[in-house]
């Protein structure tokens, strides 16, 4: 059976939503991405300005792009 243009648009919307969702991390995924633990993640937020979005009083999210930019700003060049 052939896909109609409408079906293809619906599929594109789903894949866009999925890729956008993959760009947002919860605490556990942020820890994996940053190769750290929950205690250090909290310290990074509180003391080092790690950007996050507060979804509710107990739920935080982190955008991949924000984490990458934060890491880039903190990069230290080593001179030989």
Backbone as JSON Lines, residues from 0, in Angstrom:
{"i":0,"aa":"X","n":[0.83,-1.17,0.0],"ca":[0.0,0.0,0.0],"c":[0.87,1.24,0.0]}
{"i":1,"aa":"X","n":[0.42,2.29,-0.7],"ca":[1.19,3.53,-0.82],"c":[0.86,4.49,0.3]}
{"i":2,"aa":"X","n":[1.89,5.19,0.8],"ca":[1.66,6.24,1.79],"c":[1.14,7.48,1.1]}
{"i":3,"aa":"X","n":[0.12,8.05,1.67],"ca":[-0.39,9.32,1.15],"c":[0.43,10.44,1.76]}
{"i":4,"aa":"X","n":[0.31,11.63,1.22],"ca":[1.01,12.78,1.77],"c":[0.64,13.02,3.22]}
{"i":5,"aa":"X","n":[-0.62,12.77,3.57],"ca":[-1.08,12.97,4.94],"c":[-0.38,12.02,5.9]}
{"i":6,"aa":"X","n":[-0.25,10.75,5.49],"ca":[0.45,9.77,6.32],"c":[1.91,10.17,6.54]}
{"i":7,"aa":"X","n":[2.55,10.67,5.5],"ca":[3.95,11.07,5.61],"c":[4.1,12.26,6.55]}
{"i":8,"aa":"X","n":[3.14,13.21,6.5],"ca":[3.19,14.35,7.41],"c":[3.03,13.89,8.84]}
{"i":9,"aa":"X","n":[2.14,12.95,9.07],"ca":[1.92,12.43,10.42],"c":[3.19,11.73,10.92]}
{"i":10,"aa":"X","n":[3.84,10.94,10.06],"ca":[5.08,10.28,10.44],"c":[6.18,11.27,10.75]}
{"i":11,"aa":"X","n":[6.28,12.35,9.96],"ca":[7.29,13.38,10.22],"c":[7.03,14.07,11.55]}
{"i":12,"aa":"X","n":[5.78,14.3,11.89],"ca":[5.45,14.94,13.17],"c":[5.86,14.05,14.34]}
{"i":13,"aa":"X","n":[5.62,12.76,14.21],"ca":[5.98,11.82,15.27],"c":[7.49,11.77,15.43]}
{"i":14,"aa":"X","n":[8.24,11.69,14.32],"ca":[9.69,11.61,14.44],"c":[10.27,12.91,14.98]}
{"i":15,"aa":"X","n":[9.68,14.06,14.64],"ca":[10.14,15.34,15.18],"c":[9.89,15.39,16.67]}
{"i":16,"aa":"X","n":[8.73,14.95,17.12],"ca":[8.42,14.93,18.55],"c":[9.36,13.98,19.28]}
{"i":17,"aa":"X","n":[9.66,12.84,18.7],"ca":[10.55,11.88,19.32],"c":[11.96,12.44,19.43]}
{"i":18,"aa":"X","n":[12.47,13.07,18.37],"ca":[13.82,13.62,18.42],"c":[13.89,14.78,19.39]}
{"i":19,"aa":"X","n":[12.83,15.58,19.49],"ca":[12.8,16.68,20.45],"c":[12.79,16.13,21.86]}
{"i":20,"aa":"X","n":[12.02,15.08,22.11],"ca":[11.97,14.48,23.45],"c":[13.33,13.91,23.82]}
{"i":21,"aa":"X","n":[14.06,13.38,22.86],"ca":[15.37,12.82,23.14],"c":[16.38,13.91,23.49]}
{"i":22,"aa":"X","n":[16.08,15.15,23.17],"ca":[16.97,16.27,23.46],"c":[16.77,16.8,24.87]}
{"i":23,"aa":"X","n":[15.81,16.26,25.61],"ca":[15.53,16.71,26.97],"c":[15.77,15.54,27.92]}
{"i":24,"aa":"X","n":[16.56,15.79,28.97],"ca":[16.93,14.75,29.91],"c":[16.29,14.96,31.27]}
{"i":25,"aa":"X","n":[15.96,13.87,31.96],"ca":[15.61,13.95,33.37],"c":[16.91,13.83,34.15]}
{"i":26,"aa":"X","n":[16.84,13.81,35.49],"ca":[18.06,13.75,36.3],"c":[18.93,12.54,35.96]}
{"i":27,"aa":"X","n":[18.31,11.37,35.85],"ca":[19.08,10.15,35.58],"c":[19.79,10.23,34.24]}
{"i":28,"aa":"X","n":[19.1,10.68,33.21],"ca":[19.7,10.78,31.88],"c":[20.78,11.86,31.85]}
{"i":29,"aa":"X","n":[20.57,12.96,32.57],"ca":[21.59,14.01,32.64],"c":[22.85,13.49,33.33]}
{"i":30,"aa":"X","n":[22.68,12.68,34.36],"ca":[23.84,12.08,35.03],"c":[24.62,11.2,34.07]}
{"i":31,"aa":"X","n":[23.93,10.41,33.29],"ca":[24.6,9.54,32.32],"c":[25.31,10.39,31.28]}
{"i":32,"aa":"X","n":[24.62,11.39,30.75],"ca":[25.19,12.25,29.71],"c":[26.44,12.98,30.21]}
{"i":33,"aa":"X","n":[26.4,13.46,31.45],"ca":[27.53,14.2,32.02],"c":[28.53,13.3,32.75]}
{"i":34,"aa":"X","n":[28.25,12.01,32.77],"ca":[29.12,11.03,33.44],"c":[29.36,11.42,34.9]}
{"i":35,"aa":"X","n":[28.27,11.63,35.62],"ca":[28.36,12.03,37.01],"c":[27.28,11.32,37.82]}
{"i":36,"aa":"X","n":[27.14,11.69,39.09],"ca":[26.14,11.08,39.95],"c":[25.14,12.16,40.41]}
{"i":37,"aa":"X","n":[24.0,11.75,40.98],"ca":[22.97,12.73,41.38],"c":[23.48,13.81,42.35]}
{"i":38,"aa":"X","n":[24.35,13.42,43.26],"ca":[24.86,14.41,44.22],"c":[25.69,15.49,43.51]}
{"i":39,"aa":"X","n":[26.55,15.08,42.59],"ca":[27.35,16.04,41.84],"c":[26.5,16.85,40.89]}
{"i":40,"aa":"X","n":[25.47,16.25,40.31],"ca":[24.55,16.98,39.44],"c":[23.89,18.12,40.21]}
{"i":41,"aa":"X","n":[23.45,17.84,41.43],"ca":[22.86,18.88,42.28],"c":[23.88,19.99,42.57]}
{"i":42,"aa":"X","n":[25.11,19.6,42.85],"ca":[26.16,20.59,43.11],"c":[26.43,21.44,41.87]}
{"i":43,"aa":"X","n":[26.41,20.8,40.7],"ca":[26.61,21.54,39.45],"c":[25.51,22.59,39.25]}
{"i":44,"aa":"X","n":[24.28,22.24,39.59],"ca":[23.17,23.2,39.49],"c":[23.34,24.34,40.48]}
{"i":45,"aa":"X","n":[23.61,24.0,41.74],"ca":[23.63,24.98,42.81],"c":[24.87,25.87,42.8]}
{"i":46,"aa":"X","n":[26.03,25.29,42.52],"ca":[27.28,26.04,42.66],"c":[27.93,26.45,41.35]}
{"i":47,"aa":"X","n":[27.64,25.71,40.28],"ca":[28.33,25.96,39.02],"c":[27.41,26.44,37.89]}
{"i":48,"aa":"X","n":[26.15,26.69,38.23],"ca":[25.24,27.27,37.25],"c":[24.78,26.36,36.14]}
{"i":49,"aa":"X","n":[24.72,25.06,36.39],"ca":[24.21,24.13,35.38],"c":[22.76,24.5,35.06]}
{"i":50,"aa":"X","n":[22.46,24.79,33.79],"ca":[21.09,25.2,33.44],"c":[20.09,24.04,33.48]}
{"i":51,"aa":"X","n":[18.89,24.34,33.95],"ca":[17.84,23.35,34.02],"c":[16.48,24.03,33.93]}
{"i":52,"aa":"X","n":[15.45,23.24,33.7],"ca":[14.07,23.71,33.68],"c":[13.33,23.0,34.8]}
{"i":53,"aa":"X","n":[12.61,23.75,35.61],"ca":[11.83,23.16,36.69],"c":[10.43,22.86,36.15]}
{"i":54,"aa":"X","n":[10.07,21.59,36.08],"ca":[8.77,21.16,35.59],"c":[7.74,21.21,36.72]}
{"i":55,"aa":"X","n":[8.15,20.81,37.9],"ca":[7.31,20.87,39.09],"c":[8.26,20.99,40.28]}
{"i":56,"aa":"X","n":[7.72,20.97,41.47],"ca":[8.59,21.13,42.65],"c":[9.62,20.02,42.78]}
{"i":57,"aa":"X","n":[9.35,18.85,42.2],"ca":[10.27,17.72,42.32],"c":[10.78,17.2,40.99]}
{"i":58,"aa":"X","n":[10.49,17.9,39.92],"ca":[10.84,17.4,38.6],"c":[11.63,18.45,37.82]}
{"i":59,"aa":"X","n":[12.84,18.08,37.43],"ca":[13.7,18.97,36.65],"c":[14.0,18.32,35.31]}
{"i":60,"aa":"X","n":[14.27,19.16,34.32],"ca":[14.68,18.67,33.0],"c":[15.86,19.49,32.52]}
{"i":61,"aa":"X","n":[16.66,18.89,31.67],"ca":[17.86,19.51,31.14],"c":[17.84,19.37,29.63]}
{"i":62,"aa":"X","n":[18.03,20.47,28.92],"ca":[18.11,20.4,27.46],"c":[19.54,20.06,27.05]}
{"i":63,"aa":"X","n":[19.68,19.15,26.11],"ca":[21.0,18.73,25.65],"c":[21.81,19.94,25.18]}
{"i":64,"aa":"X","n":[21.19,20.81,24.42],"ca":[21.89,21.98,23.9],"c":[22.43,22.86,25.04]}
{"i":65,"aa":"X","n":[21.64,23.05,26.1],"ca":[22.09,23.83,27.26],"c":[23.29,23.18,27.94]}
{"i":66,"aa":"X","n":[23.24,21.85,28.08],"ca":[24.34,21.14,28.72],"c":[25.62,21.24,27.88]}
{"i":67,"aa":"X","n":[25.48,21.1,26.57],"ca":[26.64,21.21,25.69],"c":[27.26,22.59,25.75]}
{"i":68,"aa":"X","n":[26.41,23.64,25.76],"ca":[26.91,25.02,25.84],"c":[27.58,25.26,27.19]}
{"i":69,"aa":"X","n":[26.99,24.75,28.26],"ca":[27.56,24.9,29.6],"c":[28.94,24.23,29.66]}
{"i":70,"aa":"X","n":[29.03,23.03,29.11],"ca":[30.32,22.32,29.08],"c":[31.35,23.1,28.26]}
{"i":71,"aa":"X","n":[30.93,23.64,27.13],"ca":[31.86,24.39,26.27],"c":[32.39,25.63,26.99]}
{"i":72,"aa":"X","n":[31.53,26.31,27.74],"ca":[31.97,27.49,28.49],"c":[32.97,27.13,29.59]}
{"i":73,"aa":"X","n":[32.88,25.93,30.12],"ca":[33.73,25.5,31.22],"c":[35.0,24.78,30.75]}
{"i":74,"aa":"X","n":[35.14,24.64,29.45],"ca":[36.31,23.93,28.9],"c":[37.57,24.71,29.23]}
{"i":75,"aa":"X","n":[38.57,24.0,29.63],"ca":[39.87,24.58,29.97],"c":[40.88,24.11,28.93]}
{"i":76,"aa":"X","n":[41.52,25.06,28.29],"ca":[42.55,24.72,27.32],"c":[43.86,24.45,28.06]}
{"i":77,"aa":"X","n":[44.51,23.38,27.7],"ca":[45.78,23.03,28.33],"c":[46.9,23.48,27.41]}
{"i":78,"aa":"X","n":[47.77,24.31,27.95],"ca":[48.9,24.78,27.13],"c":[50.11,23.9,27.39]}
{"i":79,"aa":"X","n":[50.82,23.6,26.35],"ca":[51.98,22.7,26.46],"c":[53.23,23.43,26.84]}
